[in-house]
Amino acid sequence: MSAKQYVALLRGINVGGQNAVSMSELRDAFEGHGFADVRTFLNSGNVVFSGGSSPSDLEDEIEEMLEAHLGRPIVVVVRSRRQMQNIVRKAPDGFGQQPDLYHSDVIFLKPPLTVGEAMEQVELREGVDQAWPGTGVIYFARLSARRTESRVNRMMSGPIYQRMTIRSWSTTTKLLDLLENG
């Protein structure tokens, strides 16, 4: 069976000067663990690679590998190429299409957290925030001019946030492009 393509989304590295990890160190760790076609995107913990397991098995395997390699735990969310295609294809109509008007993010959920459980914790400020459930994700948009008024930070300060990681719509679509076109 041929290796499948995946993206590993590492939570909370290189954010605000915290949890510093170099992308070359990440590539070395993934390659040293036997993953192929390893590429990183941006400095925020996006690793595209080939492997042969399921996303849920890979999450555990990569978290163990990174803790051994880096000496600290890192939460990892893994999505396959097909899952990323579905996330992009099934986005709400117009989502991410007005970047000057809305700041659009995809909130990737780590099982066992479900979309239903996560949506119960989402608070929206009328006229500022919008959220839609997806498969394993929440699509979240904030009016750019009033982004500081968004209530997304309330969710980020709660315990549920430990089971999710956020990527901008442009990063999400670029990661899919990397999976599809290298």
C-alpha positions in Angstrom: 0.0 0.0 0.0 1.4 3.4 -1.0 2.0 6.1 1.5 -0.7 8.7 2.0 -0.2 12.4 2.3 -1.0 14.2 5.5 -0.6 17.6 7.2 0.4 17.8 10.9 -0.8 20.9 12.6 1.2 21.6 15.7 -0.6 23.6 18.4 1.0 26.5 20.1 4.5 26.6 18.8 6.4 29.8 17.8 3.4 31.9 19.0 4.3 35.2 20.7 7.9 34.1 21.3 6.7 31.0 23.2 7.5 27.3 22.5 10.2 28.0 20.0 10.8 25.2 17.5 12.7 25.6 14.3 11.2 24.2 11.1 14.5 22.5 10.2 14.3 20.7 13.6 10.8 19.6 12.8 11.8 18.3 9.4 14.7 16.4 10.9 12.4 14.9 13.6 9.8 13.8 11.0 12.4 12.4 8.6 14.3 10.7 11.4 11.1 9.0 12.4 10.7 7.5 8.9 8.2 9.9 7.3 8.8 10.9 3.6 8.3 14.0 1.5 8.6 16.2 4.6 7.9 19.9 4.1 7.1 22.7 6.4 5.0 25.8 5.8 5.4 29.0 7.7 7.0 29.1 11.1 3.9 28.0 12.9 4.1 24.2 12.9 2.6 23.0 9.6 4.2 19.9 8.4 3.2 18.1 5.1 4.5 14.5 4.9 3.8 11.0 3.6 3.1 8.1 5.8 1.0 5.0 6.0 -1.2 5.2 9.1 -4.6 6.7 9.9 -4.8 10.4 11.0 -5.8 9.4 14.6 -2.9 6.9 14.9 -0.5 9.5 13.5 -1.6 12.1 16.0 -0.5 9.9 18.9 2.6 8.7 17.1 3.8 12.2 16.2 3.0 13.6 19.7 5.2 10.8 21.3 7.9 11.4 18.7 8.0 15.1 19.2 8.0 14.9 23.0 11.0 12.5 22.8 12.7 14.7 20.3 11.9 18.2 21.8 11.6 17.2 25.5 8.1 18.7 25.9 4.6 17.8 24.8 3.1 19.3 21.7 -0.6 18.8 20.7 -0.9 17.6 17.1 -3.9 17.5 14.8 -3.4 15.5 11.6 -5.6 15.6 8.5 -5.2 13.6 5.4 -5.2 15.1 1.9 -8.8 13.9 1.3 -9.9 15.5 4.6 -8.2 18.8 3.7 -9.9 18.7 0.3 -13.3 18.2 2.0 -12.6 21.0 4.5 -11.8 23.5 1.7 -14.6 22.2 -0.7 -17.3 22.2 2.0 -16.5 25.6 3.5 -19.6 27.9 3.8 -20.4 29.9 0.6 -18.1 32.8 0.3 -16.0 31.9 3.3 -12.5 33.4 3.1 -13.4 35.3 -0.1 -13.4 38.8 1.4 -10.1 39.0 3.3 -10.3 42.8 3.5 -13.7 42.6 5.2 -13.4 39.4 7.3 -10.6 37.6 9.1 -11.4 33.9 8.3 -10.0 31.0 10.3 -10.5 27.2 10.4 -10.5 25.8 13.9 -9.2 22.2 13.6 -10.6 19.9 16.4 -8.7 17.1 17.9 -10.7 14.0 18.8 -12.4 13.1 21.0 -13.6 16.8 20.9 -16.6 16.9 18.6 -18.0 19.7 16.5 -21.2 19.7 18.6 -19.3 20.0 21.8 -17.1 22.8 20.4 -20.0 24.7 18.9 -21.6 24.8 22.3 -18.6 26.8 23.6 -18.6 29.2 20.7 -19.9 32.7 21.7 -20.6 35.1 18.9 -20.7 38.9 19.1 -23.5 40.1 16.9 -22.2 42.0 13.9 -18.7 40.8 14.5 -18.5 37.0 14.7 -19.8 34.2 12.5 -19.3 30.5 13.0 -20.3 27.4 11.0 -19.8 23.7 11.9 -17.9 21.5 9.5 -16.5 18.0 9.6 -13.8 18.1 12.3 -13.6 21.8 12.1 -15.3 25.1 12.8 -15.2 27.8 10.3 -14.9 31.2 12.1 -15.0 34.7 10.6 -14.6 38.0 12.3 -15.3 41.4 10.9 -11.8 42.8 10.3 -12.6 46.3 11.4 -14.0 45.1 14.7 -11.7 42.0 15.2 -10.7 43.2 18.7 -14.3 42.9 19.8 -14.6 39.3 18.7 -15.5 36.7 21.4 -13.2 34.0 19.9 -10.7 34.8 22.7 -13.2 33.5 25.3 -13.1 30.1 23.7 -9.3 30.3 23.5 -9.1 30.9 27.2 -11.2 27.8 28.2 -10.2 24.2 28.6 -11.7 23.2 25.2 -8.9 25.2 23.5 -6.4 22.5 24.5 -8.1 20.2 21.9 -7.9 22.5 18.9 -5.6 24.5 16.7 -6.4 27.4 14.4 -5.2 28.2 10.9 -6.1 31.2 8.7 -8.1 30.4 5.6 -5.1 31.4 3.4 -2.9 29.0 5.3 -5.5 26.2 5.1 -5.8 26.6 1.3 -2.0 26.8 0.9 -1.6 23.6 2.9 -4.1 21.8 0.6 -2.1 23.2 -2.4 1.1 21.7 -1.0 -0.7 18.3 -0.5 -2.0 18.3 -4.0 0.9 19.9 -5.9 4.0 19.6 -3.8 
